[in-house]
């Protein structure tokens, strides 16, 4: 399938991130069109598109907006811009290159759900993205798209751009809310769900950056335009951020349903002399797939049927130079480092799985350890407080399924003896050793 | 004690409970909607293992130990956080492999890193983790790598120590601190496997309730400096007891080994202290064995010498006989009800004196009246349950967190759970009031009566504080709570009674000491007999005389003097001498009283020195025994059985911890003394005292409150000895006595007092550099029953002087600078702290380290003091 640049259409222009650059291509026309309609019709429009959340869970966006009780009490829109998933790199480039699509989307979404305050929670480690979005919000305010009586519609809105302090857990929506309220970022007990009692105990819609950025073009072009892309259950297009051992890592905006093989072609294929070993459709939190799965359409439903998840839709590609044992160990180290500590299985499980995996990495694993790791993963999965634990329980079982031999080999030989640690790097062959 | 005589608080009937039916392990159970699965399982006898769950804390679902299967759901759910739904089918570890495997997995996770130091851990033997590891855990570990270790222990306060590697991050302690106590000084810090309980830099966990976290810790992570490494649970004998430290009435468990109390814990009593107590009740017990008097002592050539019981009793009896008809009795406020009854019988039946006052604190004739009319003989209530249900509570001269900590916890619960509104008549918004989100009526000491009266007619702007309070007081179930310091504010208690009557609010009196309510019921006040009877009423006297087995004439017929009156009589009239009014005092019988606690410590000391003969019943050496002619040793609370009446009037009966102790309770000592006086009263043991108490009962009395109100407006009628006295007449007599006392009070006033008298009349306010003294006691202070517990003392709030910024600027002081508060008698220098409070008012703690105004300044609440810059020396 060909690429469908919408959000990324003008990223090659030097001022794509500015108000001038954005409006040159019809920016904020969608806002004006939206304000001419009723909020209900915007919600209905988004429902009609079948737009699903681009943050990983794929929840229907229009339905989420429809949950907000319209009883006159305060409620909020919060944009989850805490992109921290290993391998995911789509929201941050979007905020850098096209922040006004996000801002315009926020204004339309708030109009639709009748929120008067919106918050954009940006990962603290990316101050450049924070600055771009903050500038875009300021420009929007100066242009009269924010503040009171926006474009004479009587609709008031302000946007707070908030920088997190750098914690993966704050990408979990309820932990994000706690963090935004100034508390320690830990997930909240649900129910109540954020749609009932979220930020400051008020009903809150939490959407991913890409999801919201899709809204202006939907308003401008309509639901049937959006639905011409993708599949029945996964309509629309998506930012696929392909990373790893490909010729041209980058963001490829294509319809949902594009296969991984096509994405690989867009990315110029594997790097010179390399063969695909395994790949992950959407970040480290989804089970890995193999070359056998390259022709799967990248949709929520097809990837799930193959035992993985579309996730953030940011495929990571690994070639034969990579040790699965080592990759899994790195991921678990990440989850161990990022576990918030609230619940027992995630706090203890990530710590002790990592402990055992590092023994494998040193070639000191044992055969019983293989089952122990399976047990530990099973003891986390479905029992942790939030999805972080489930994510941490994901890499090992999938790796064991496809690459058991490598773990068995790591009971005898240190991984670095079988796999040159420099070989997977971009500086491989440059005499780094 | 309700002022309205109608139905209890007039609350609407309980709404019908909405029941849902669920199935737990194939057993049907109907429970109220909203019940958590774990509670529903308990009801059918199924115990689901748990760590973070606590019935009095909000669910957190962090430990994941209580995972169960809910049919139709793909993954196990935390039973501590999921409410039942009608038709829900729950399977626990007993019938579900999903639940069982999940629980075993969690248990393995909890144990991998847990140190195997159970043999030296305080919790070993009573440890939920240890117990559940035995019942649900695997026997052998599968992990042999190095465990995470931490430096240990960390003192999160002087009293509470933390061993981080034992912690299972259940967050019970942090949730208790935040939700129950309102002192979020501990919090989980760091993340992942580094997560740990911690405190902020230089902000220790100095909560009055910190000890509860040790008790609810499901592992040995939190231990107390007092108990750590002292004992094994299985070496202890546990006895249910009642707390002697205040009138809250906490049920406790006292654990002892051989002859030593090792620790005390809160015991479960949902109607009173739920499962909590304060740190004073928990840790302040070393005093029980400190400096004890174990043998009778008699003063010979100025020295106290040990003598035999018969010799000591003989000398005491001789001294009291010599002063027959001129003996005063000061029993103190810490007696059990049984001992208080014994004191009443000894004083009024044996010695025939009505010069009896249990109040070892600033008091007044107005308070005597109030207690006789509103408290003595009143039925139970308002109760803790009434407090919890009340939509509005007015605190009049009461700081619950300092003076009755469990009342504070109950109010905080109601504020959090049912949005109760609390308001306080006080000079500034104390930390406790802040934690109750309470409203403040800023009131200078002495102006309480005006403030209370001002609430009556407040109908102005609906959002003013007084209008909100007026509205609150009129709501069904509203309660007014009165504290001890209102006694010293002229007219305040009368104003409270008026306010309660006018609004229909219930009225509760919350004394500080555990024995005060019992002493009121026993009649240890001038003019009062047991069971709320009136000494001036011949029928009442006859009833009591019959039970005591003495002739009617043996009982005094005229109201006697209170402590201040006795001191005045002993020291002689300082104004115009009037021997007709002031009967001489020849001897004093004194119980547990510290002179520093009364309004005029120097006066009491001088009176003890001056009076001809002093018999002291004491447990330990004190300023009174220093001045006593005969000292008779008495039992402490662990050595006797008895009953405290808490502030509600609830009976808090307890047995002796050390049942074979040879120490004698006050009642036994007084009975022996009565024998020595040849006026036997029986054995004087607890059983006899209870029998006498039962026979005495309570005088049936109608509508005391009405009588009190009428009496304040009616003209005084002459009291006749032989006519039957109406309730109104009873009050009128009190009023007359009070007027007389007021006269004599003004006559004996010190210069500062007369200045404050002028203030009240509006002729003179404090000038620049002057202020009115506001003061009350903090929970942790220099009280003798806190002696010997340095860890506890270190968590006390450091003494500060509080003034308004404007007042401080008059003296030229910045916040934190030293302020000297002085009278002609002396000065106190403390760091100054600014509060929103009336100008030219200064607050000092009553009895804290470096600050004992009664002793140092010679004055109490409402007095005029000078403010100057302090210097460090």
Interface residues (C-beta under 8 A of the other chain):
Chain A: X167 X169 X184 X189 X336 X337 X338 X339 X340 X341 X342 X343 X344 X345 X347 X348 X349 X350 X351 X352 X355 X356 X372 X375 X378 X379 X382 X383 X384 X385
Chain B: X59 X60 X61 X62 X63 X64 X65 X67 X74 X75 X76 X81 X102 X105 X106 X108 X109 X110 X112 X113 X142 X143 X145 X148 X168 X169 X187 X188 X190 X191 X192 X193 X194 X195
